[in-house]
């Protein structure tokens, strides 16, 4: 019993995100069947967000302002570097 309790405590956010992904998928299917496309789109977004949260939790990635800004800066630098090596004929129509 102690092992189950410890695993639930340690995996609480991952379990919550997995349950939320399940509910988002279920509600999305129900909304698509009843032609509520806007609500299905919202539930799709919730499902994608929960799956990203699930993966970041499993990988041990913490989302902070510093990490997000650093990732954005590296992405921007790589994009600028790649675009500087493209030939001019590819950039102009």
VEXMARGU-337142 format. One record per residue: x, y, z of N, C-alpha, C in turn; residue in three letters. Coordinates in Angstrom, 1 decimal. Each point is the difference from the previous one (the first is absolute). Layout:
<kevexs>
+--------+--------+--------+--------+--------+--------+--------+--------+--------+------+
|    npx |    npy |    npz |   capx |   capy |   capz |    cpx |    cpy |    cpz | type |
+--------+--------+--------+--------+--------+--------+--------+--------+--------+------+
|      X |      Y |      Z |      X |      Y |      Z |      X |      Y |      Z |  ALA |
...
+--------+--------+--------+--------+--------+--------+--------+--------+--------+------+
</kevexs>
This chain:
<kevexs>
+--------+--------+--------+--------+--------+--------+--------+--------+--------+------+
|    npx |    npy |    npz |   capx |   capy |   capz |    cpx |    cpy |    cpz | type |
+--------+--------+--------+--------+--------+--------+--------+--------+--------+------+
|    0.8 |   -1.2 |    0.0 |   -0.8 |    1.2 |    0.0 |    0.9 |    1.3 |    0.0 |  UNK |
|    1.1 |   -0.1 |    0.7 |    0.9 |    1.1 |    0.1 |    0.6 |    0.3 |   -1.4 |  UNK |
|    0.3 |   -1.1 |   -0.7 |    0.6 |    0.2 |   -1.3 |   -1.0 |    0.7 |   -1.0 |  UNK |
|   -1.2 |   -0.4 |    0.1 |   -1.0 |    0.7 |   -0.9 |   -0.2 |    1.4 |    0.4 |  UNK |
|    0.0 |    0.3 |    1.3 |   -0.2 |    1.4 |    0.4 |    1.2 |    0.8 |   -0.4 |  UNK |
|    1.2 |   -0.5 |    0.2 |    1.2 |    0.7 |   -0.4 |    0.0 |    0.3 |   -1.5 |  UNK |
|   -0.4 |   -1.0 |   -0.8 |    0.0 |    0.2 |   -1.5 |   -1.0 |    1.0 |   -0.4 |  UNK |
|   -1.1 |    0.0 |    0.7 |   -1.0 |    1.0 |   -0.4 |    0.5 |    1.4 |    0.4 |  UNK |
|    0.6 |    0.1 |    1.1 |    0.6 |    1.4 |    0.4 |    1.0 |    0.4 |   -0.9 |  UNK |
|    0.9 |   -0.9 |   -0.4 |    1.1 |    0.4 |   -0.9 |   -0.4 |    0.3 |   -1.4 |  UNK |
|   -1.1 |   -0.7 |   -0.5 |   -0.4 |    0.1 |   -1.4 |   -1.3 |    0.8 |   -0.1 |  UNK |
|   -0.3 |    0.9 |    1.0 |   -1.3 |    0.6 |    0.0 |   -0.2 |    0.9 |   -1.2 |  UNK |
|    1.0 |    0.8 |   -0.4 |   -0.3 |    0.9 |   -1.1 |    0.0 |   -0.8 |   -1.3 |  UNK |
|    0.8 |   -1.0 |   -0.2 |   -0.1 |   -0.8 |   -1.2 |   -1.3 |   -0.8 |   -0.1 |  UNK |
|   -0.5 |   -0.5 |    1.2 |   -1.3 |   -0.6 |   -0.1 |   -1.1 |    1.0 |   -0.3 |  UNK |
|    0.1 |    1.2 |    0.6 |   -1.0 |    1.0 |   -0.3 |    0.0 |    0.3 |   -1.5 |  UNK |
|    1.1 |    0.2 |   -0.5 |    0.1 |    0.4 |   -1.5 |   -0.5 |   -1.2 |   -0.8 |  UNK |
|    0.3 |   -1.2 |    0.3 |   -0.5 |   -1.1 |   -0.7 |   -1.5 |   -0.1 |    0.0 |  UNK |
|   -0.6 |    0.2 |    1.2 |   -1.5 |    0.0 |    0.1 |   -0.6 |    1.1 |   -0.8 |  UNK |
|    0.7 |    1.2 |    0.1 |   -0.5 |    1.1 |   -0.8 |    0.0 |   -0.2 |   -1.5 |  UNK |
|    1.1 |   -0.7 |   -0.5 |    0.1 |   -0.3 |   -1.4 |   -1.1 |   -1.0 |   -0.4 |  UNK |
|   -0.3 |   -0.9 |    0.9 |   -1.1 |   -1.0 |   -0.3 |   -1.4 |    0.8 |   -0.1 |  UNK |
|   -0.2 |    0.8 |    1.0 |   -1.3 |    0.8 |   -0.1 |   -0.1 |    0.9 |   -1.2 |  UNK |
|    1.1 |    0.7 |   -0.3 |    0.0 |    0.9 |   -1.1 |   -0.3 |   -0.8 |   -1.3 |  UNK |
|    0.6 |   -1.2 |   -0.1 |   -0.2 |   -0.8 |   -1.2 |   -1.5 |   -0.5 |   -0.1 |  UNK |
|   -0.5 |   -0.4 |    1.1 |   -1.4 |   -0.5 |    0.1 |   -1.0 |    1.2 |   -0.3 |  UNK |
|    0.3 |    1.1 |    0.6 |   -0.9 |    1.2 |   -0.3 |    0.1 |    0.5 |   -1.4 |  UNK |
|    1.2 |   -0.1 |   -0.6 |    0.2 |    0.4 |   -1.4 |   -0.8 |   -0.9 |   -0.9 |  UNK |
|    0.0 |   -1.3 |    0.2 |   -0.7 |   -0.9 |   -0.8 |   -1.5 |    0.2 |    0.1 |  UNK |
|   -0.5 |    0.3 |    1.2 |   -1.4 |    0.2 |    0.2 |   -0.4 |    1.3 |   -0.7 |  UNK |
|    0.8 |    1.1 |    0.1 |   -0.3 |    1.2 |   -0.7 |    0.0 |   -0.1 |   -1.5 |  UNK |
|    1.0 |   -0.8 |   -0.5 |    0.0 |   -0.2 |   -1.5 |   -1.3 |   -0.7 |   -0.4 |  UNK |
|   -0.5 |   -1.0 |    0.7 |   -1.1 |   -0.7 |   -0.3 |   -1.3 |    0.8 |    0.0 |  UNK |
|    0.0 |    1.0 |    0.9 |   -1.2 |    0.9 |    0.1 |    0.2 |    1.3 |   -0.8 |  UNK |
|    1.0 |    0.1 |   -0.9 |    0.3 |    1.1 |   -0.8 |    0.3 |    1.3 |    0.8 |  UNK |
|    0.7 |   -0.1 |    1.0 |    0.4 |    1.2 |    0.8 |    1.5 |    0.1 |   -0.2 |  UNK |
|    0.4 |    0.5 |   -1.2 |    1.4 |    0.0 |   -0.5 |    0.8 |    1.0 |    0.9 |  UNK |
|   -0.5 |    1.1 |    0.4 |    0.8 |    0.9 |    0.8 |    0.4 |   -0.6 |    1.3 |  UNK |
|   -1.0 |   -0.7 |    0.7 |    0.3 |   -0.6 |    1.2 |    1.0 |   -1.2 |   -0.2 |  UNK |
|   -0.1 |   -0.7 |   -1.1 |    0.9 |   -1.1 |   -0.3 |    1.4 |    0.6 |   -0.2 |  UNK |
|    0.1 |    1.2 |   -0.6 |    1.3 |    0.6 |   -0.2 |    0.6 |    0.4 |    1.4 |  UNK |
|   -0.8 |    0.5 |    0.9 |    0.5 |    0.4 |    1.3 |    0.5 |   -1.2 |    0.8 |  UNK |
|   -0.8 |   -1.1 |   -0.1 |    0.5 |   -1.2 |    0.7 |    1.2 |   -0.6 |   -0.7 |  UNK |
|    0.2 |    0.2 |   -1.3 |    1.2 |   -0.5 |   -0.6 |    1.2 |    0.8 |    0.5 |  UNK |
|   -0.2 |    1.3 |    0.2 |    1.1 |    0.8 |    0.6 |    0.3 |   -0.4 |    1.4 |  UNK |
|   -1.0 |   -0.3 |    0.8 |    0.2 |   -0.4 |    1.4 |    0.8 |   -1.3 |   -0.1 |  UNK |
|   -0.4 |   -1.0 |   -0.8 |    0.7 |   -1.2 |   -0.1 |    1.5 |    0.1 |   -0.4 |  UNK |
|    0.3 |    0.9 |   -1.0 |    1.3 |    0.3 |   -0.4 |    0.8 |    0.6 |    1.1 |  UNK |
|   -0.6 |    0.9 |    0.8 |    0.7 |    0.7 |    1.1 |    0.3 |   -1.0 |    1.1 |  UNK |
|   -1.0 |   -0.9 |    0.3 |    0.3 |   -1.0 |    1.0 |    1.0 |   -1.0 |   -0.4 |  UNK |
|    0.1 |   -0.4 |   -1.3 |    1.0 |   -0.9 |   -0.4 |    1.4 |    0.6 |    0.1 |  UNK |
|    0.1 |    1.3 |   -0.3 |    1.3 |    0.7 |    0.1 |    0.4 |    0.1 |    1.5 |  UNK |
|   -1.0 |    0.2 |    0.9 |    0.3 |    0.1 |    1.4 |    0.4 |   -1.4 |    0.5 |  UNK |
|   -0.6 |   -1.1 |   -0.5 |    0.3 |   -1.3 |    0.4 |    1.4 |   -0.4 |   -0.4 |  UNK |
|    0.4 |    0.4 |   -1.2 |    1.4 |   -0.3 |   -0.5 |    1.0 |    0.8 |    0.8 |  UNK |
|   -0.2 |    1.2 |    0.2 |    0.9 |    0.8 |    0.7 |    0.2 |   -0.5 |    1.5 |  UNK |
|   -1.1 |   -0.4 |    0.6 |    0.0 |   -0.6 |    1.3 |    0.8 |   -1.3 |    0.0 |  UNK |
|   -0.1 |   -0.8 |   -1.0 |    0.7 |   -1.3 |    0.0 |    1.5 |    0.2 |   -0.3 |  UNK |
|    0.3 |    1.0 |   -0.8 |    1.4 |    0.3 |   -0.3 |    0.7 |    0.8 |    1.1 |  UNK |
|   -0.8 |    0.5 |    0.9 |    0.6 |    0.9 |    1.1 |    0.3 |    1.4 |   -0.4 |  UNK |
|   -0.6 |    0.4 |   -1.1 |    0.2 |    1.4 |   -0.5 |   -0.9 |    1.0 |    0.8 |  UNK |
|    0.6 |    1.0 |    0.6 |   -0.7 |    1.0 |    0.7 |   -0.2 |    1.2 |   -0.9 |  UNK |
|   -1.2 |    0.5 |   -0.1 |   -0.3 |    1.1 |   -0.8 |    0.0 |    1.3 |    0.8 |  UNK |
|    1.0 |    0.8 |   -0.2 |    0.2 |    1.3 |    0.7 |    0.2 |    1.0 |   -1.1 |  UNK |
|   -0.1 |    1.3 |    0.4 |    0.1 |    1.1 |   -0.9 |    1.4 |    0.0 |   -0.6 |  UNK |
|    1.0 |   -0.4 |    0.8 |    1.4 |    0.0 |   -0.5 |    0.2 |   -1.1 |   -1.0 |  UNK |
|   -0.6 |   -1.2 |    0.3 |    0.2 |   -1.1 |   -1.0 |   -0.7 |    0.3 |   -1.3 |  UNK |
|   -1.2 |    0.5 |    0.1 |   -0.8 |    0.3 |   -1.3 |    0.7 |    1.1 |   -0.8 |  UNK |
|    0.5 |    1.1 |    0.7 |    0.7 |    1.0 |   -0.7 |    1.3 |   -0.4 |   -0.6 |  UNK |
|    0.7 |   -0.9 |    0.7 |    1.3 |   -0.6 |   -0.5 |   -0.3 |   -0.8 |   -1.3 |  UNK |
|   -1.0 |   -0.9 |    0.1 |   -0.4 |   -0.8 |   -1.1 |   -0.4 |    0.8 |   -1.2 |  UNK |
|   -0.8 |    1.1 |    0.2 |   -0.4 |    0.9 |   -1.1 |    1.3 |    0.7 |   -0.6 |  UNK |
|    0.9 |    0.4 |    0.8 |    1.2 |    0.6 |   -0.5 |    0.8 |   -0.9 |   -0.8 |  UNK |
|    0.2 |   -1.3 |    0.4 |    0.8 |   -0.9 |   -0.7 |   -0.7 |   -0.4 |   -1.4 |  UNK |
|   -1.4 |   -0.1 |    0.1 |   -0.7 |   -0.2 |   -1.2 |    0.1 |    1.1 |   -1.0 |  UNK |
|    0.0 |    1.2 |    0.5 |    0.1 |    1.2 |   -0.9 |    1.4 |    0.0 |   -0.6 |  UNK |
|    1.1 |   -0.2 |    0.8 |    1.3 |    0.0 |   -0.5 |    0.3 |   -1.1 |   -1.1 |  UNK |
|   -0.6 |   -1.2 |    0.3 |    0.2 |   -1.1 |   -1.0 |   -0.8 |    0.4 |   -1.3 |  UNK |
|   -1.2 |    0.6 |    0.1 |   -0.7 |    0.4 |   -1.2 |    0.8 |    1.0 |   -0.8 |  UNK |
|    0.5 |    1.0 |    0.7 |    0.8 |    1.0 |   -0.7 |    1.2 |   -0.6 |   -0.7 |  UNK |
|    0.7 |   -0.9 |    0.7 |    1.2 |   -0.6 |   -0.5 |   -0.4 |   -0.8 |   -1.3 |  UNK |
|   -1.0 |   -0.8 |    0.1 |   -0.4 |   -0.8 |   -1.2 |   -0.4 |    0.9 |   -1.1 |  UNK |
|   -0.8 |    1.0 |    0.2 |   -0.4 |    0.9 |   -1.0 |    1.1 |    0.8 |   -0.6 |  UNK |
|    1.1 |    0.2 |    0.7 |    1.1 |    0.7 |   -0.6 |    0.8 |   -0.9 |   -1.0 |  UNK |
|   -0.2 |   -1.3 |    0.1 |    0.7 |   -0.9 |   -0.9 |   -0.8 |   -0.4 |   -1.2 |  UNK |
|   -1.3 |    0.4 |   -0.1 |   -0.8 |   -0.3 |   -1.1 |    0.4 |    0.8 |   -1.2 |  UNK |
|    0.0 |   -0.6 |   -1.2 |    0.3 |    0.8 |   -1.2 |   -1.1 |    1.1 |   -0.3 |  UNK |
|    0.4 |    1.1 |   -0.6 |   -0.9 |    1.0 |   -0.3 |   -1.1 |   -0.4 |   -1.0 |  UNK |
|    0.2 |   -1.0 |   -0.8 |   -1.0 |   -0.4 |   -1.0 |   -1.2 |   -0.7 |    0.8 |  UNK |
|    0.3 |   -0.6 |    1.1 |   -1.1 |   -0.6 |    0.8 |   -0.9 |    1.0 |    0.7 |  UNK |
|    0.6 |    1.2 |    0.3 |   -0.7 |    1.0 |    0.8 |   -0.9 |    0.9 |   -0.9 |  UNK |
|    0.4 |    0.2 |   -1.2 |   -0.8 |    0.8 |   -0.9 |   -0.9 |   -0.8 |   -0.9 |  UNK |
|   -1.2 |    0.5 |   -0.4 |   -0.9 |   -0.8 |   -0.9 |    0.5 |    0.0 |   -1.4 |  UNK |
+--------+--------+--------+--------+--------+--------+--------+--------+--------+------+
</kevexs>
